[in-house]
Structure formats: C-alpha cells, structure tokens
Amino acid sequence: MPTGIIAALDHEGRGLTVVDGKTIFIEGALPGERVEYAVYRRKPSYEQARTLRVIEPSSDRVTPRCPHFGVCGGCSMQHLDAEAQVAAKQRLLEDNLRHLGEIRAEQLYAPIHGQAWAYRFRARLSVRLVPKKGGVLVGFHERKSSYVADMRQCEILPPHLSAMLLPLREMIGELSIRDRLPQIEIAVGEQVTALVLRVLEAPTAEDEVLLRDFSDRHGIVFYLQPKGPATAYRFHPLAGPPLSYLLPDFDVEHFFSPTEFTQVNHSINRVLVRRAMTLLAAQPGERIGDMFCGLGNFTLAIGRSGADVLGVEGSPELVARAAENAAANGLAGRVEYRVANLFAATAESVAAFGRLDKLLIDPPRDGALELVKALADDGPWRIVYISCSPPSLARDASILVRQKGYRLRGAGVVNMFPNTSHVESIALFERPPAA
C-alpha cells in the first residue's frame, strides 16, 4: 500500500499530500503524519483515499471521544486536539483569503472558541425503521451514506438529549407510524427542549398517548410537522414556556419556533455577537444595516446601542418573528425590518434602503456577492462580515478591497462547530467616510 507525509488539512478536514504531482486527499490523516492509505477514487488531477495505518502520528492526534466516530457523519475531526482544530481553521481562513481573494488581513483576531462537547442546541436527526438492526434507528447519517448511523449516544448534543436517544428509539418503535416518521428536529431553548416530529401520517389515538407519556417523563415538548416547516405545531404539552435564547450582554431575549433558523451553539453565539458589536462600534445617531438579519440575532444588539437599525431578510416569516422580538424587547421604535432578496441586490435596490453609516452582513454559505457589488461609493464606511464559508468570504472580500476601496482591517475564525471541519469567521472592512 502507498504511504505519504501529510502537509496540511483541506476544508473537509482531510489530510493533503502530493505524490508524483497529484494531490491525494486522505481521510483520517493529520498534518505532519506519515500514513499508509488506500485510494477509493481516482481523477486525472487528484485522488481520494482513506487512512489504513498511521505510521508516524502527529503530536496533536487524540483518541476520539465518541464511539461512533468514523461511522457517523456528524463529526470528522475528533481525532485532532481541540486547540489544534482551531489553529487549522485559522490557517484555512488565511489560505482562502490569500489564494482565492489575493488579500491579507491587517490583523488576525484571536479565535472565538469554547467547549468542544455538548454544544449543539439544534440538530436534525433522521429516523429509519431497520428490522435487521433491531428496530428503529435515530441519528445522523453515516459518513457519505443515506443510511442512518446506529447511534446510542452523541457527545456533541447536550447530555439530556444524548441520554434520550435510546428511549426515543424504543418509543418510536412502538408507534403505528414508526415507518412514516422520517425526521426529528431538535431545538433547545433557555427553558424548554423541543422535538419536532416530521409525520407523513397522523398519529393514532394510541400513538398520542405514547407521545404524551414520553414528553412528561423526559420533560420535553413535542411538535408535529405534517408538511413544510411552517406547518409545525405544538402538540404536548400545550402550555408552558416558549423557546428562546438570551444575549445577556445586551439584555435581549430572542423567541423562536423550533423550525426557524438559530445558531446551534448558544455560548459561542453570545461571544460572536459581543465581538461583532465591538467591531461595529455602533453609536447613537448612526443608521446601521443588518443584512440577512434572520430573526434579529444582531439587529437587537445593535439597537441597544442607540443607533437606528434596518434589518433586511428574504424570508417574510423570519421578518415577522424579528419584528415580534423587537417589540418584546422594547426596541420597536429603534428597529425597522424589510423583506428583500439580497441575492438579487442591485445598486438601485440597495440605494432604496437609504443612508447607512455602517453595515453588518451575515449571509448563508453562498455569501453576499450581489450585495457587495451593489454598494455605492458613498455607502457604509465600516462593514462587519460574518461568514460560514471561507471561499465565499474571500471572494466578497476581494471585491470590497479591489473594487470598492475598503481595507480588510482584521479577520478571525469562530469555532461554532467544534470537532467538525465547518469554519465560521468574522472580518472587518473600512474605508474613509464620505465627506
């Protein structure tokens, strides 16, 4: 079998080596290691392989904590020390900015990171009836497969949810609709844990008894979702506290439904919002835009500064939720929301937002290409950009610096998803304010 010395990690956490001019992506290998590998896919310019044996291990290699590591597709970097994971993600961000964007940040911010386990407060689990494996399986998909992993615990879920996996499997196995329930969405709030059951067929009266009993015994709230996310409704118990998360630094409480997007890592989100507000430095009298604002994660924190805020989001449902949260936090008079498709932004549509002194951008993985291209010469002089994709950040940063006259003042990673290859980041852009 061939061997190779690993030079770096790629964006999926795979080791990279070059053999006879061809790049080999090797799963399970770490920088500095010498490994024996087996190729499972060959292409003209690269090959994909998996590690068979680590001949010379890295000092950063650790024993994976989860017994399902290597089978479950939920995590891919548990074999790398937590601190080394953060350093690898920072290097990946720098490499993307340098090689794709052809720019460098003037300052590298200290990475935002926290606990590596029990951090995931949102998750989507698949459900499958597999008689050959003893009944119902509930968990993430296996790596590169549509099969559901035979999960009996999950180290990245809060302990009460990890301990609930096996009882949940057993309960679903007793339902008449056990083969008509393909998915469970989990949402953990400050006071309540919600499980949304995607039901392709309505539960029977006997099923409802089982669900109510499980809910009462485990202290969770069941929602039923017969069709799309908007159809989810609270099933049991009907009374009780709503889902919410807190931003204590800004005296803000965000309410949300279990199928609405919120950050999965509440503790890191608090630090991220604090960092973003420090970089934005919002002041009374300023008018600030929050693009791709969602349900107002950053908008209300900006509003607490005394600045006027315009939140823009493409989803009418999220804008409605954001407006409710603004009112609930006493900020309705400080915050305005609009529905707009920012992926189709033009100079005219951005000008219609009015004067914006500063901007916060928090787009999905595709980035904010059309938005940054549409910014006018007298547009916001300071931009804080939150990214969940280093390549799209590098592309947009290049436009801001090379075409729009901004300087990339600083950038750093946000380890929102420990033990995975997912990289979030935050960057600050500035240009001289318009006269």
N, C-alpha and C positions, 0 to 999 in steps of 0.2 A: 504494500500500500504506500502511496506517496506521503511525504511529510513536508511541512512548511513552517516558516517562522512568521508569526503574526505581527504586522506593522501597526495596525490601527483597528478601530471598530467603525462599521458603517452605520447608517441611520436606522437600521433594524437590529443593531446590537450584534451583528455577525463580525467575526474576525476577517481581516483582509490580508492576503498575501499575493505575491506576484510570482508566477512560475513561467519561464520562457516567454515573458512579455504578456501573459494573460493573467487577468485578475481572478483570484479564487475567493469567493465568499464562503466562509466556513462557520456554520452554526456551532455554538458552544465553545468557541476559541477566543482567547483574550490576548491583548497586546503583549508582546514580549515572549509569548509561549511558543514552544516547538510542539507541533501536534501531528499525529497521523490522521489522515482524513479519507473519506470515501466520497467520490463525486456522484451526485444523483441527477444533475442536469448540465448538459454541455451546450454552449452557444459559441459562435465564432469569436467573440471578444471577451467572454467571461465564462466561468463555471460556478456552479453552486454545489456545496458539499456539506457534510456533517462530520463532526469530530468523532473519531473512533477511540483515540487514546491520547492523553496529554503526556508527552514525553518530558518536557521541561515546563512545569507550571509557573504561572505568574504569582508573585507575592500577594497580589490583590485577589486571587481566587479564594472563594469561600464555599463552604458546604451549603447548598440551597436549603432554606428553612422549610419549604413546602414539600410534602411527599409527592405531590402531583407535578412537580417541576419536570419539564421535558415532555410531558404528555399534554397537560392543559395549555391552551394558547393564551392564557391571561397574562402571564409574565414571561419575559425572555432573558432577564439579566440578574436573576437571583444568585448566580454563581460568581458575581462580581461584587466586591466590597461596596457598601453603600456610598462612602465618600468617593471612591474611585468612579462610581457611576456618575456622580455629579460632575467630576472633573472631565470625564469622557464626553458628557453632554455639552459642557462649556467649549471643549475643543471642536466638537461638531458644529456648534453655532459659529465659532470663529472661522472655521474652514468654509462654511457656506457663505458667510459674508465676504471672505477673501476671494474664493474661487468663482462663486456664482455672481456675487454682486460687485466684485473687484473694488471693495472698500474695506476699511478697518474702523472699528470704533475707537474714539479718542480715549475712552476709559472702559475698562471691563468691571462691571459691577460684581460685588460679592454675590455668589449664587444664593437663591432663596431655596432652602430645603428644610425638611423636618423629619418626623418619624417615618421609618420605611415600611411599617406594617400597620394593619388595622386602620388605614386611612381612607378607604374607598367608601364614601357615603352614598354613592349612586352606582348602580350596576344593572346590566341586563343579562339575565340568565336564561338559557334555553332549557326546554323540558322535552324529554322523549320517553316514550314507553318502549323499553327494550327487554322483552321477556328473557332473552339469552343472558342478560346481566342481572337478572333477578327482579326486574320491575321497572319503576320509573327512575330516570336519571335527571338531576337538576344541576346545571353548572355551565361553565364556559365551554366553548367548542374546543376540541382537541386541536393541536397545532396543525395548521394547513389542512383542515378537515371539516366536514359538515357534521361529524359525529360529536356527541356531547361527552365531555370527559366525566369519568366516574368519580366525581368529587365527593369527599366525605368531610372536608374542611376547606377553609380558604383563609390564608394568612393575611390577605390584604383587605378583607371585609372586617367590620367591627366584630368583636368576639361573640356578641349575642346572635349575630347573623350567621357566623361560621358554625356555631353550635346548633343552629336551627336547620342546617341543610339536610341532615338525615331524617329528622322528624318531618320535615316538609316533604321529602320524597315519599315517606311512608303514608302521609295523609293524602297526597295527590294520588297515590296508588289505590286508595280506597274510593276515589270519586268515580262516578259513572262516566264523567267526561275526561278521564285521565289521558286519553289519546286525542282530545280536542282542546288541549291547553298547551300551546307550543312555547310560551314565553312568560317569564315573570320579571317585571321591572321593580327594582328596589330603590327606595328613596328614604334617607334618614334625615330627620329634622331635629331641632333642638329638643322637642318634647315627644315626638312620635316617630315610629318606623312604619312606613307604608310598603305593602307588597301589591303590585298591580298584576292581576292575572288576566292574560290575554285569552279570552274564551271564545272559541269558534262555535260553541253551542251553549245555551243557557244551562246553568247547573240545576239539578233537580232539587226538590224539597229536602231529600236526604243529603244531597251534596251540601246544601246550605247549612244544615245542622253541623256537618263536619267542619266547614269553614268557620262558623261562629265559635265552635268549641276550640279550634286551633288558635284563633285570634285571641280568645280570652285567656287561654293557657300561656301563650307566649307574649302577650302584651303588644301585639302589632295590629295595624289596621289593614284590612283587605279592601282593595278596589277591584272592580270588574271592568274589563275593557272589551266590549263586543266587537268593535270595528277599529277605526283610527284612534290616535291618541286623544283627540278631543272628546271621544265617547266614554272615557274612563269615569266611573262614578264611585263614590264611597259606598261600600256595601255593609261593613261591620267593623267596629261599632259606628253608628251614625253620629253619635255625639262624641265630643272630645276636642282636644286642641288641634289646630291646623298645622300643616307642615310649614316650617320657617327656618331660616338661619340668620345668625346675628353677625353684625360688624360692630363690635363693642367700641372700637376707637372712634366711631362716627355716630354712635347712638342710633343705629339703623337696624331694623328687623325687616327682612325680606320674606314675604309669604309666597308660596308657590304650590302648584299642583304636582303630583308625582310624575307626570309625563312631560312637564316643562323642563327646559334645559337649565341646570345649575351646575356649578363646578363640583367635581366629585370629592375634592379634598378641601374640607372646610377650613382647617387650620392654615394650610398654605394659601388659600384664597384670602384670608384675613391679612397675611403678610404681604401678599401681592397688591391688594388694594392700598395698603399703607404705603408701599414703595411707589406705586403709581401716583398717589396723591402728593407724595414728597416731590417727585419729579415734575408733576404738573404745576405745583405751586399755585393753585387757584386763588384768586384774590377777589374781594368784594368789588363789584363794578364791572368785572370781566364777563364776557359771554363765551361759553365753552361748549363745544360739540362733543357728544359721546356717540360715536358711530358704531353700528352693530351692538346696540346697547342691551339687547335682550330684555330681561325683566328689571333692569336698572342696577346691576351689581356695582358699577362705578358711578352711575348717574347721581344717586342719592348721596354718596360720599362727597362728590363734587359740590352738590347743592348745600351741604353742611358748611362749606367754606364761605358762603355768602355770595358766590358767583351765581349768575343765571346760567342754566344748563339746557341745551337742546339735545334730547336723546332721539336717535334715529334707528329704526329696526324694520326689517322686511316683514315680520310676522305680526298681523293685526292682533292675534291672541296675546302675544308677549307684550305688545304695546299697551293693551288693555290692562294686563297684570301689572306692568310697570307704573301706569297711572294710579292704579289702586294702591300700590306700595308707597308712591309719593304722598298720596292723601293720608294713608295710615301713619306715615312718619312726619306729618305736618309740613311737607315740602311741596305741596301742590302749587303754591304761588311762586316757587323758585324754579320749578322744572316744567319744561314743555316737551311733549313727545310727538313724533310724526312717523307715519308709516311710509317707507320708501325702499325701493330695490337698489341698494348701494352697489350691487354687481353691475348695474347698468347706469352708473352715475355719469353725468356729463357736466361740462363747465356750467351749463345753464341750470341744471338741477341742483348743483352744489351752491351756486350763487343765490338760488331761491331760499336757502337756509338763512341768509342774512349774514351780517358780520360775525365772525368767530375769531376771537383772540387766540384761543388755544384749542387743541383737538386731542381727544383720546380715541384710538382706533383699536378694536378688539374683534377682528374678523375670524371666520372659520378657516379651515386649512387652506382654502383657495386663496386667501389673502385679500388685499384691497386694491388690486391693480387699477381698476377703472376710477376708483375714488382718488387715489393719489395722482393719477394722470390728470384728473379734472380740477385739482387745486389751482387757484388763481395766484398771480404774483403778489397780490396784496392779501393773501389768505392767512391762516393762522401761523404765528411765528414760532410756536412751540407745539410739538406733537409727541405724545407718548403712545407707543405702538406695542400692544400686547399680541404675541404671536403663538400659535400652536404648530407652526411649520417653519423650520429654518430656511428651506428653499424659497418659500413664498415671501418671507421677511426679507431675505437677501435681494430678491428681485425688486420688491417695492422700495427697499432702502436705496438701491441703485438709482431708481427713478427720482426719488426725493433728493438725493445728493447731486446727481449728474444733470438732471433736467430742471429741478425746482429750486436749487440754490440752498438746500439745507445742509447742515453738518451733522454727522452722526456722533453726538456727544458721548454716548455710552450705550452699552448693551450687556445683558447678563441672562443666565438661564434661571428658570423657575421649575423646580423638580416636583411638578404637580402629580406625576405618576411614578413614584419610586418602583424599582425593580422591573420597569418596562423601558423600552427604547424611546418612548414618546418624549419629545423635547418641547417645552414651552419656554418663552423668553420675553423679555421686556427691553425696549430700546427708546432712547430719547433723541429727537431731532430738533434742531433750532436753526433759525436764520434771523437776520436783523429785522426787527419790527418795521412795518411800513410806516413811512413818515406821516 
